[in-house]
Amino acid sequence: MERELTPVEARSGVISGRIIRILIISTTVAAMALGLAWFISPS
């Protein structure tokens, strides 16, 4: 039987999930921007 989460624990889980999602999105955007800059820049 699982114990109930307190509101603080539930909130911390939501916040950590949001932080992970923001990190993944920002890393993807940064990689795309680097690739685009490398592609556009004159050789």
N, C-alpha and C positions, 0 to 999 in steps of 0.2 A: 504493500500500500504506500503510495507516494504521499509525502507531506505537502500541505498547501504552501504556495509561495506567498511571502509577505509582499505588500505593494512596493516596498523598496527593492526587493529582489527582482520582481517582475519588471520594474522600471529600469534597473541596471541591465537586465537582459536585452530590453528594447534598445537602450542607448548603445550598448556594445555592438549589437547587430547593425545599428545605424552607422557607427564609426567604421566598422569593417566595410560596409557598403560604400561609404564615402571614400575610404582609402582605395578600394578596388577601382571605383570610377575615376578618381583623380590620377591613379597610376596609368590607367588605360588612356585617358585624355593626354597625359604628359607624353606617353609613348607615341601616340598618334601625332602630336604636335612636333616631336623630335623627328619622326619619319617625314612629315610634311616639310619641315625646315630643311632637312637633308636633301629631300627630293627637289625642292625649289632652288636651293643655293647653287650658284655657279661653281662649276668644278675647276 
